[in-house]
């Protein structure tokens, strides 16, 4: 037993004398490239002409950009279309695109509600393709908010579309 302990101790000592550790460095060149996001409107949102009469109640959805005639109603005449946009930036990057009314979204007794077309929320996450492009659609619903405030006129609503890298 003494011989085996002595032998084990000799092997451990020999191994310890044969071990070595050194530290080394590596240099890495880094170039930070920032590509700004840009938004280009390719087609404006169009809401059909709206007819408001006594059969309506406050809160009724009158017309939408994505329907020629809103289901169950005949308050729209003409053709609607969603706003369409190109988002450009760094290829394969993930971005959040958000739509918001600028200022008030109520005018002339009407309210404009805005949504990303694909998910019915105000924000949508997109992944830019290999060229750095994603397309985005914004839809709008016009709701009667105050029948007594409606008058015959052209109503203008403004909205913001923002894109940010995630």
C-alpha positions in Angstrom: 0.0 0.0 0.0 2.9 2.4 0.8 4.4 1.7 -2.6 1.2 2.5 -4.4 0.7 5.8 -2.5 4.3 6.7 -3.2 3.9 5.9 -6.9 0.6 8.0 -7.1 2.3 10.9 -5.5 5.3 10.7 -7.9 3.0 10.7 -10.9 1.0 13.7 -9.6 4.2 15.6 -8.9 5.6 14.8 -12.4 2.3 15.9 -14.0 2.4 19.2 -12.1 5.9 20.0 -13.3 4.9 19.3 -17.0 1.8 21.6 -17.0 2.0 25.1 -18.3 -0.5 28.0 -18.8 -0.1 31.1 -20.8 -2.4 34.1 -21.7 -2.7 35.4 -25.2 -4.5 38.3 -26.9 -6.5 38.6 -30.1 -7.3 41.9 -31.9 -10.7 42.3 -33.4 -11.5 45.2 -35.8 -15.1 46.5 -35.4 -16.9 48.8 -37.8 -20.3 50.0 -36.5 -22.5 50.8 -39.5 -25.8 52.6 -38.8 -28.4 52.5 -41.5 -31.3 54.9 -40.9 -34.8 53.6 -41.5 -36.9 55.3 -44.1 -40.6 55.2 -44.8 -42.0 55.9 -48.3 -45.7 56.1 -49.0 -46.5 54.0 -52.1 -50.3 54.5 -52.0 -52.4 56.9 -50.0 -55.2 55.7 -47.8 -58.6 56.3 -49.3 -61.9 56.4 -47.3 -65.0 56.2 -49.5 -67.5 59.1 -49.5 -69.7 58.8 -46.4 -73.4 59.5 -46.2 -74.6 60.3 -42.6 -78.4 60.2 -42.0 -80.8 59.8 -39.1 -80.6 56.0 -39.1 -77.2 56.1 -37.6 -76.2 55.9 -33.9 -73.1 57.4 -32.3 -70.4 54.6 -32.3 -71.5 53.1 -35.7 -68.6 52.2 -38.0 -69.5 54.0 -41.2 -66.7 53.3 -43.7 -63.3 51.6 -43.8 -60.4 51.9 -46.1 -60.4 48.2 -46.8 -64.1 47.8 -47.8 -66.0 49.3 -50.7 -69.1 49.0 -48.6 -68.8 48.3 -44.9 -70.6 45.0 -44.1 -74.2 45.5 -43.1 -74.3 49.2 -44.1 -74.8 51.3 -47.2 -73.2 54.5 -45.9 -70.1 54.4 -48.2 -70.0 55.3 -51.9 -66.8 54.8 -53.9 -63.8 52.6 -53.4 -61.6 52.6 -50.3 -57.9 51.5 -50.1 -55.4 51.0 -47.4 -52.3 53.3 -47.1 -49.3 51.4 -48.4 -45.7 52.0 -47.4 -42.2 50.7 -48.0 -39.9 50.5 -44.9 -36.2 50.5 -45.9 -33.2 49.8 -43.6 -30.6 47.1 -42.7 -31.3 43.8 -44.4 -32.8 41.1 -42.1 -33.3 43.6 -39.2 -36.4 43.4 -37.1 -38.4 46.7 -36.9 -41.6 47.8 -35.1 -43.9 49.9 -37.3 -46.5 52.0 -35.4 -49.3 54.1 -36.6 -50.7 57.0 -34.5 -53.2 59.8 -35.1 -51.5 63.2 -35.2 -53.3 65.4 -32.8 -57.0 64.8 -32.6 -58.6 61.9 -34.3 -62.1 63.4 -34.1 -63.3 66.0 -36.5 -66.7 67.1 -37.7 -68.4 64.5 -35.5 -66.4 61.7 -37.1 -63.5 59.6 -35.5 -60.7 57.9 -37.5 -59.3 54.7 -35.9 -56.1 53.4 -37.5 -54.6 50.0 -37.4 -51.8 47.9 -39.0 -53.7 45.9 -41.7 -52.3 42.5 -40.8 -53.0 42.4 -37.0 -55.6 45.1 -36.2 -53.3 46.8 -33.7 -51.4 50.1 -33.9 -48.0 48.4 -33.9 -46.6 45.5 -36.0 -43.2 43.8 -36.0 -41.7 43.3 -39.4 -38.5 41.7 -40.6 -36.7 43.4 -43.4 -35.8 41.2 -46.4 -32.4 40.6 -48.0 -32.6 44.0 -49.7 -33.6 45.8 -46.5 -37.3 46.2 -47.5 -40.6 45.5 -45.8 -44.0 46.6 -47.0 -46.7 47.8 -44.6 -50.4 48.6 -44.9 -52.4 51.0 -42.6 -56.2 50.7 -42.5 -58.7 53.1 -41.2 -62.2 52.9 -39.9 -64.4 56.0 -39.7 -66.8 56.0 -36.7 -69.7 58.3 -36.0 -68.8 60.0 -32.7 -71.3 62.9 -32.6 -74.2 63.0 -35.0 -75.1 66.6 -34.0 -71.6 67.8 -35.0 -71.6 66.4 -38.5 -71.9 68.8 -41.4 -71.4 68.4 -45.1 -67.7 69.0 -45.7 -64.3 67.4 -46.6 -62.7 66.1 -43.4 -58.9 65.8 -43.1 -57.3 63.5 -40.6 -53.5 63.3 -40.1 -51.5 60.3 -38.9 -47.9 59.4 -38.2 -46.2 56.2 -39.2 -42.9 55.4 -37.3 -40.5 52.6 -37.7 -37.8 51.7 -35.1 -35.2 49.0 -35.0 -35.9 46.4 -32.2 
